[in-house]
Amino acid sequence: MVYETDLTTGDAGASSTYPMQCSTLRKSGFMVFRGQPCKIVKMSTSKTGKHGRAKVHLVGIAIFMGKKKKKKKDICPSVHNMGVPNIQTHDYQLIHVSVMCAMSEEYAVAIKPYK
């Protein structure tokens, strides 16, 4: 029997998210909610209740929504896992800004990595 293998695309097996317990998430961190990566803007934890589980109330803003920033709310038990996106951030320092009088707009001319 001959197996057909599609070699035009490849997958290294790396995931775009990793699991993290709800109780370890923090404000200004990130989470995946309904398939969209969100930045956590508000977070509160309730007390342990009658059934023995504390609940975490999370409010996040979708990262890739552009100007239509919608708040997304989620409630989950503190021991459940949430998806956290793999995000790399880079800080840059603005070195020089040039003002072009003919166009009356500002353009960033040079930036360098911030250390």
Backbone hydrogen bonds in HBPLUS format (Angstrom, degrees):
<---DONOR---> <-ACCEPTOR-->    atom                        ^
c    i                          cat <-CA-CA->   ^        H-A-AA   ^      H-
h    n   atom  resd res      DA  || num        DHA   H-A  angle D-A-AA Bond
n    s   type  num  typ     dist DA aas  dist angle  dist       angle   num
A0086-ASN N   A0016-SER O   2.94 MM  70  5.70 158.2  1.99 147.2 145.6     1
A0018-TYR N   A0084-VAL O   2.91 MM  66  5.33 148.0  2.01 139.1 148.1     2
A0084-VAL N   A0018-TYR O   2.86 MM  66  5.33 150.9  1.94 143.6 153.0     3
A0020-MET N   A0082-MET O   2.91 MM  62  5.46 147.0  2.02 150.0 160.8     4
A0082-MET N   A0020-MET O   2.81 MM  62  5.46 166.0  1.83 150.0 151.7     5
A0024-THR N   A0021-GLN O   2.97 MM   3  5.57 153.0  2.04 117.3 125.4     6
A0022-CYS N   A0080-HIS O   2.96 MM  58  5.99 158.3  2.00 176.1 174.9     7
A0025-LEU N   A0022-CYS O   3.23 MM   3  5.45 158.1  2.28 107.1 113.5     8
A0023-SER N   A0078-SER O   3.19 MM  55  4.77 145.7  2.32 141.7 131.9     9
A0029-GLY N   A0026-ARG O   3.05 MM   3  5.42 139.3  2.22 133.6 132.8    10
A0028-SER N   A0040-ILE O   2.79 MM  12  5.04 160.8  1.82 145.1 148.6    11
A0040-ILE N   A0029-GLY O   2.85 MM  11  5.42 163.8  1.88 141.8 147.4    12
A0031-MET N   A0038-CYS O   2.94 MM   7  5.38 152.2  2.01 149.5 156.4    13
A0038-CYS N   A0031-MET O   2.72 MM   7  5.38 165.6  1.74 172.2 175.2    14
A0032-VAL N   A0083-GLY O   2.74 MM  51  5.22 141.2  1.89 155.2 149.6    15
A0033-PHE N   A0036-GLN O   2.93 MM   3  5.41 165.0  1.96 152.5 148.8    16
A0036-GLN N   A0033-PHE O   3.14 MM   3  5.41 166.8  2.16 112.2 116.3    17
A0063-ILE N   A0037-PRO O   3.02 MM  26  6.03 169.0  2.03 153.7 152.6    18
A0039-LYS N   A0061-ILE O   2.90 MM  22  5.35 160.6  1.94 145.9 145.4    19
A0061-ILE N   A0039-LYS O   2.93 MM  22  5.35 151.9  2.01 144.7 149.5    20
A0041-VAL N   A0059-VAL O   2.85 MM  18  5.86 157.8  1.90 150.6 158.2    21
A0042-LYS N   A0059-VAL O   3.24 MM  17  5.06 156.5  2.30 143.3 141.6    22
A0059-VAL N   A0042-LYS O   2.92 MM  17  5.06 151.7  2.00 158.0 152.9    23
A0044-SER N   A0057-HIS O   3.01 MM  13  5.22 153.4  2.08 144.2 151.8    24
A0057-HIS N   A0044-SER O   2.77 MM  13  5.22 168.6  1.78 163.9 167.2    25
A0046-SER N   A0055-LYS O   2.83 MM   9  5.34 168.2  1.85 162.0 165.8    26
A0052-GLY N   A0049-GLY O   3.15 MM   3  5.26 163.6  2.18 106.3 110.5    27
A0078-SER N   A0054-ALA O   2.87 MM  24  5.65 162.5  1.90 153.7 151.6    28
A0056-VAL N   A0076-CYS O   2.81 MM  20  5.49 173.5  1.81 161.9 163.4    29
A0076-CYS N   A0056-VAL O   3.09 MM  20  5.49 159.3  2.13 148.3 153.8    30
A0058-LEU N   A0074-ASP O   2.79 MM  16  5.17 175.5  1.79 164.9 166.0    31
A0074-ASP N   A0058-LEU O   2.87 MM  16  5.17 152.4  1.95 154.3 157.0    32
A0060-GLY N   A0072-LYS O   2.79 MM  12  5.18 166.0  1.81 154.2 158.7    33
A0072-LYS N   A0060-GLY O   2.69 MM  12  5.18 164.9  1.71 159.8 164.9    34
A0068-LYS N   A0065-MET O   3.35 MM   3  5.50 143.1  2.49 132.1 125.9    35
A0080-HIS N   A0077-PRO O   3.15 MM   3  5.57 161.5  2.19 113.7 119.3    36
A0114-TYR N   A0091-ASP O   2.86 MM  23  5.32 178.7  1.86 131.5 131.1    37
A0093-GLN N   A0112-LYS O   2.77 MM  19  5.48 169.2  1.78 171.2 172.5    38
A0112-LYS N   A0093-GLN O   3.17 MM  19  5.48 159.0  2.21 147.1 153.5    39
A0095-ILE N   A0110-ALA O   3.15 MM  15  5.63 164.2  2.18 146.2 147.8    40
A0109-VAL N   A0096-HIS O   3.25 MM  13  5.78 159.7  2.29 143.9 148.6    41
A0098-SER N   A0107-TYR O   3.22 MM   9  5.75 163.7  2.25 170.3 165.5    42
A0107-TYR N   A0098-SER O   3.24 MM   9  5.75 170.3  2.25 164.2 167.1    43
A0100-MET N   A0105-GLU O   3.42 MM   5  6.05 169.4  2.43 163.2 160.9    44
A0104-SER N   A0100-MET O   2.88 MM   4  5.66 131.0  2.13 142.7 157.8    45
